[in-house]
Amino acid sequence: MTVNTWIKKDLRYLWHPYTQMKDCRGTPPILIERAKGMKLYDSDGNHYFDTISSWWCNIHGHNRPEINRAIREQLKLFEHVMFAGFTHRNAITLAERLVSIAPESLSRVFFSDNGSTAVETALKMSFQYWRNIGKRGKKSFVHLDYAYHGDTLGAMSVGGVDLFGGLFKPLFFHSFKVPTPYCYRCPAGKYRYPACRLECVKPLEKTLEDNHGRIAAMIIEPLVLAAGGMIIYPAEYLKKARELTDRYGVHLIVDEVATGFGRTGRMFASEHARIEPDFLCLSKGITSGYLPLGATLTTEKVYRAFYDDYFKKKTFYHGHTYTANPISCSAAIASLDIFEKEKALKRAGKVMAYFHKRLEDFRGIDIVGDVRYIGMIGALELVKDRSTKRPFGLKERKGMEVYREALKRGLLLRPLGNIIYFYLPLCAEKNELEYILDQTYDIIWNSTK
């Protein structure tokens, strides 16, 4: 079949995520045939630099021989087995490896399928923990108003991005929402940290002070609110959130689905604040984007609250068909091996310095209101009026304009509204970044004319 026939079939049968399908009449999906390193290759032989790591999953580059080999070796043995009453070496090995690199407080691993399920697991564990120890009033959660934790109903109930979850609010359980430490658009109307003295944390403190008897946990994305607009905030806020949740006897759930596995320059973003959470949610980069897998890590204290005689009904009745799938686990182990063998974080550190320096150049473009970055993550917030920070309107679709032009130049720059961002794999080379940033600068500069 021709490429055109394949695309017609796509538009006849498929419904793509986060996509207004009417847009596909003018910008049809691109048929990808293969991938290698940072590049995706389409059916016409064109290549595109995957600057967003295929929705933040890819860590070491596409089509890694080591991960391919690990998957093939597992396929020779078996593809799947139920994880209730049975176990396998890959799950045991991966759990041990995760505990060894996670914050010291975390000693138990519960596997699931993806980021949303990792979050749902943490929410349900926290809720049931308090019931198991007799504190039944603690059944609500607190979260940031720009938060995004997934698209299942529990995860949406602790999200704050109306574009994703607003329509479904009648289905949500109760939660408390507090302002995001969004330095560019400070909720307290102050200057940037440290001049602001973290005034944005006061609503969180007040919420916990007044409602801690009703709150099971706070859930937070550490240092980067990804889908909320690549909002990067000070580590001191996260540190303060841990202090407050400790003070008021509330769990802290750290959602590292998007930030885990080296993306911020540390294995986990929470390391920047040197905190010990009660729950750690992982997915995306855990298999370097190869296969679906989620993991929720928690403490021995939480685990012990469920450990009792069967008739006492403290069992955690929660699970997923593909929990700890052995092929997915094999990919995850191979990815962790690459971290060790190639000293991936140390190597990427040199590229990060260049990346951050080059991003500063974008401050010279009139429609770039803010430039923010950490590790291999960078974001450019486009605004219509720099002096007032007024954003481009929904009908103007400035981000989509940049996206379409970038495709012509061999770049995948899928925007978040008015946010043009980079979510780079750790394997990115300096010469690749040079091309990516040169082209992006030129595209945004020309879009002001």
VENMOJO-V27555 format. One record per backbone hydrogen bond with DSSP energy under -1.0 kcal/mol. CO is the residue of the C=O (numbers start at 1). NH is the residue of the N-H. E is the energy in kcal/mol with one decimal. If there is no record, write none. Layout:
co:nh:e
CO:NH:E
CO:NH:E
//
This chain:
co:nh:e
2:6:-2.0
3:7:-2.4
4:8:-2.2
5:9:-2.2
6:10:-2.4
7:11:-2.5
8:12:-1.3
9:13:-2.2
10:14:-3.0
19:21:-1.0
20:23:-2.4
22:25:-1.5
23:26:-1.3
23:27:-2.5
31:43:-1.9
34:41:-2.9
36:39:-2.4
37:62:-3.1
38:50:-3.6
39:36:-2.4
40:48:-2.3
41:33:-2.7
41:34:-1.5
42:45:-1.9
46:42:-2.7
48:40:-2.4
49:51:-2.0
49:412:-2.5
50:53:-1.4
51:423:-3.2
52:56:-3.1
53:57:-2.1
53:58:-2.1
59:426:-2.3
62:37:-1.9
64:68:-2.5
65:69:-2.6
66:70:-1.8
67:71:-2.1
68:72:-2.2
69:73:-2.4
70:74:-1.8
71:75:-2.2
74:77:-1.8
74:78:-1.7
88:92:-1.9
89:93:-3.0
90:94:-2.7
91:95:-2.5
92:96:-2.2
93:97:-2.3
94:98:-2.7
95:99:-2.4
96:100:-1.8
97:101:-1.0
98:102:-1.5
103:106:-2.1
108:298:-2.1
110:296:-2.6
112:294:-2.0
114:118:-1.9
115:119:-2.0
116:120:-2.8
117:121:-2.3
118:122:-1.6
119:123:-2.6
120:124:-2.5
121:125:-2.6
122:126:-2.6
123:127:-2.4
124:128:-2.7
125:129:-2.5
126:130:-1.8
127:131:-1.4
128:132:-3.1
129:133:-1.5
130:135:-3.0
131:134:-1.4
135:138:-1.2
137:139:-1.4
140:216:-3.4
141:176:-3.5
142:219:-2.3
143:178:-2.5
144:147:-1.3
147:160:-3.3
152:156:-2.8
153:157:-1.8
156:159:-1.9
161:164:-1.3
161:165:-2.2
162:166:-2.2
165:168:-1.3
166:169:-1.4
168:171:-2.6
169:172:-1.7
176:143:-2.4
178:145:-1.9
180:182:-2.6
181:183:-1.1
186:189:-1.5
192:195:-1.1
194:197:-1.5
198:201:-1.8
199:202:-1.6
201:205:-2.3
202:206:-2.6
203:207:-2.4
204:208:-2.5
205:209:-2.4
206:210:-2.3
207:211:-1.8
208:212:-1.7
211:214:-2.7
214:139:-1.4
214:140:-2.4
216:251:-2.4
217:142:-1.9
218:253:-3.5
220:255:-2.7
222:224:-1.0
223:233:-2.0
224:226:-1.0
225:231:-2.0
226:229:-2.0
226:230:-2.5
231:225:-2.7
234:237:-1.2
235:239:-2.3
236:240:-2.2
237:241:-2.4
238:242:-2.0
239:243:-2.0
240:244:-2.5
241:245:-2.4
242:246:-2.1
243:247:-2.2
244:248:-2.2
245:250:-2.9
246:249:-1.0
251:218:-2.8
252:278:-2.1
252:279:-1.7
253:220:-2.4
254:256:-1.0
254:281:-2.6
256:260:-2.2
262:265:-1.6
263:376:-2.8
267:261:-1.8
267:262:-1.4
268:271:-1.8
269:272:-1.8
270:275:-1.3
279:254:-2.7
280:297:-2.9
281:256:-1.8
282:295:-2.4
283:286:-1.8
284:287:-1.2
284:289:-1.1
285:288:-1.3
287:290:-1.3
294:112:-2.6
295:282:-3.0
296:110:-2.5
297:280:-2.3
298:107:-2.3
298:108:-2.2
299:303:-2.2
300:304:-2.6
303:306:-1.5
309:312:-1.7
310:313:-2.0
315:317:-1.2
316:318:-2.0
320:323:-2.0
322:325:-1.7
325:329:-2.6
326:330:-1.8
327:331:-1.8
328:332:-2.2
329:333:-2.4
330:334:-2.0
331:335:-2.1
332:336:-2.2
333:337:-2.0
334:338:-1.7
335:339:-1.8
336:340:-1.7
337:341:-3.1
338:342:-2.6
339:344:-1.2
343:347:-2.5
344:348:-2.5
345:349:-1.4
348:352:-2.4
349:353:-1.4
350:354:-1.1
351:355:-2.6
352:356:-2.8
353:357:-1.9
354:358:-2.4
355:359:-1.9
356:360:-1.3
358:361:-1.1
359:362:-1.5
360:363:-1.5
361:364:-1.6
362:365:-1.9
365:368:-1.8
367:383:-2.9
370:381:-2.4
372:379:-2.8
374:377:-2.5
376:424:-2.3
377:374:-2.3
378:422:-3.0
379:372:-2.2
380:420:-2.5
381:369:-2.9
381:370:-1.1
385:389:-1.5
385:390:-1.0
390:384:-2.4
390:385:-1.7
393:397:-1.1
397:401:-1.8
398:402:-1.9
399:403:-2.3
400:404:-2.5
401:405:-1.8
402:406:-2.5
403:407:-1.9
404:408:-1.1
406:409:-1.0
406:411:-2.2
407:410:-1.4
410:49:-3.0
416:419:-1.8
418:382:-2.7
419:416:-2.6
420:380:-3.0
422:378:-2.1
425:428:-1.6
429:433:-2.4
430:434:-2.3
431:435:-1.6
432:436:-2.5
433:437:-2.9
434:438:-2.2
435:439:-2.5
436:440:-2.2
437:441:-2.5
438:442:-2.2
439:443:-2.5
440:444:-2.5
441:445:-2.8
442:446:-2.4
443:447:-1.4
445:448:-1.2
446:449:-1.2
//
